């Protein structure tokens, strides 16, 4: 629960950043909306979840989901959080994909961010790869003296 509040605060801070205003232009939003639509379709396909099941899990009306997957609508943060839960993704992953969060503001390495964005892995596979990566990083860190 604390993590979702932290993510929401990060999203709010990102919205107030100077670059956020430029990124809210119609062209930038349209590109992000199409990218997010493709991402959502891929994630649903990879998870082998029907649109009907997403509707049940998220509580989002079917027409809204169809518009999101069609790239016709840009979702609110509330909808992104509901979708994240239904797809078993982190809300932060969808915030990044939707352009709500600036990747530079997220406290993860570039490698971890890229793993989390990979559309060809399931969420479980991403979590495993990230865990292995972090274990290697910890093992290779020089002991503090």
C-alpha positions in Angstrom: 0.0 0.0 0.0 2.8 2.4 0.9 4.4 1.7 -2.5 1.4 2.8 -4.5 1.2 6.1 -2.5 4.9 6.6 -3.2 4.3 5.9 -6.9 1.4 8.3 -6.9 3.5 11.0 -5.3 6.2 10.5 -7.9 3.6 10.7 -10.7 2.3 14.0 -9.2 5.8 15.4 -9.0 6.5 14.4 -12.6 3.3 16.2 -13.7 4.7 19.5 -12.2 8.1 19.2 -13.8 9.1 21.7 -16.5 9.3 19.0 -19.2 5.8 17.7 -18.3 4.2 20.8 -19.9 6.0 20.2 -23.2 5.2 16.5 -23.1 1.4 17.3 -22.8 1.3 18.7 -26.3 -1.3 17.1 -28.5 1.3 15.5 -30.8 3.3 14.0 -27.8 0.1 12.7 -26.2 -1.1 11.2 -29.4 2.2 9.3 -29.9 2.2 8.1 -26.2 -1.5 7.1 -26.5 -0.7 4.9 -29.5 2.3 3.5 -27.8 0.4 2.8 -24.6 -2.4 1.2 -26.7 0.1 -1.2 -28.3 1.7 -2.0 -25.0 -1.6 -2.8 -23.4 -2.7 -5.1 -26.2 0.7 -6.9 -26.1 0.6 -7.3 -22.3 -2.9 -8.7 -22.4 -1.9 -11.0 -25.2 1.2 -12.2 -23.4 -0.8 -12.8 -20.2 -3.4 -14.6 -22.3 -6.2 -12.6 -20.7 -9.4 -11.8 -22.6 -10.8 -8.3 -22.7 -13.8 -9.5 -20.7 -11.5 -10.8 -17.9 -9.7 -7.4 -17.8 -13.1 -5.7 -17.5 -14.0 -8.0 -14.6 -10.6 -7.6 -12.8 -10.3 -3.9 -13.3 -13.9 -2.7 -13.1 -13.3 -0.4 -16.1 -16.1 -0.3 -18.6 -15.6 -2.3 -21.8 -16.0 0.7 -24.0 -13.3 2.6 -22.2 -10.9 -0.4 -22.5 -11.6 -0.7 -26.2 -10.9 3.0 -26.7 -7.6 2.7 -24.7 -6.5 -0.3 -26.8 -7.5 1.4 -29.9 -5.4 4.5 -29.0 -8.5 6.7 -29.0 -8.3 7.8 -25.3 -5.4 8.6 -22.9 -6.1 7.0 -19.5 -6.2 8.7 -16.1 -3.9 7.6 -13.4 -6.8 5.8 -11.7 -7.5 3.8 -14.8 -3.8 3.0 -15.2 -3.7 1.7 -11.6 -6.8 -0.5 -12.2 -5.3 -1.8 -15.4 -1.9 -2.5 -13.7 -3.7 -4.6 -11.1 -5.7 -6.5 -13.7 -2.7 -7.2 -15.8 -0.5 -7.9 -12.8 1.9 -5.1 -13.7 3.3 -2.4 -11.5 1.4 0.9 -11.7 4.8 2.5 -12.2 5.4 0.4 -15.3 2.2 1.7 -16.9 2.9 5.3 -15.7 6.2 5.1 -17.5 4.6 3.7 -20.6 1.9 6.3 -20.5 4.4 9.2 -20.0 3.0 10.1 -16.6 6.4 9.4 -14.9 9.7 10.7 -16.3 12.0 7.7 -16.4 14.8 9.8 -15.0 12.8 10.3 -11.8 12.4 6.6 -11.1 14.9 5.2 -8.6 15.9 2.2 -10.7 18.8 1.6 -13.0 18.4 1.8 -16.7 18.8 -1.9 -17.1 15.9 -2.6 -14.7 13.7 -0.1 -16.4 14.4 -1.7 -19.8 13.7 -5.2 -18.4 10.4 -3.9 -17.0 9.4 -2.4 -20.3 10.1 -5.5 -22.4 6.8 -6.4 -24.1 8.1 -9.9 -24.9 8.3 -11.1 -21.3 5.5 -11.8 -18.8 5.4 -9.8 -15.6 6.6 -12.9 -13.7 9.5 -13.4 -16.1 10.4 -9.7 -15.7 10.4 -10.0 -11.9 12.7 -13.0 -12.1 15.1 -11.4 -14.4 15.2 -8.2 -12.2 15.8 -10.3 -9.1 18.7 -12.2 -10.7 20.1 -8.9 -12.0 19.9 -7.3 -8.5 21.5 -10.4 -6.9 24.4 -10.2 -9.3 24.8 -6.5 -8.6 24.8 -7.1 -4.8 27.3 -10.0 -5.2 29.7 -7.9 -7.3 29.6 -4.8 -5.1 32.9 -4.1 -3.4 32.6 -4.6 0.4 32.4 -1.3 2.3 35.6 -0.6 4.2 
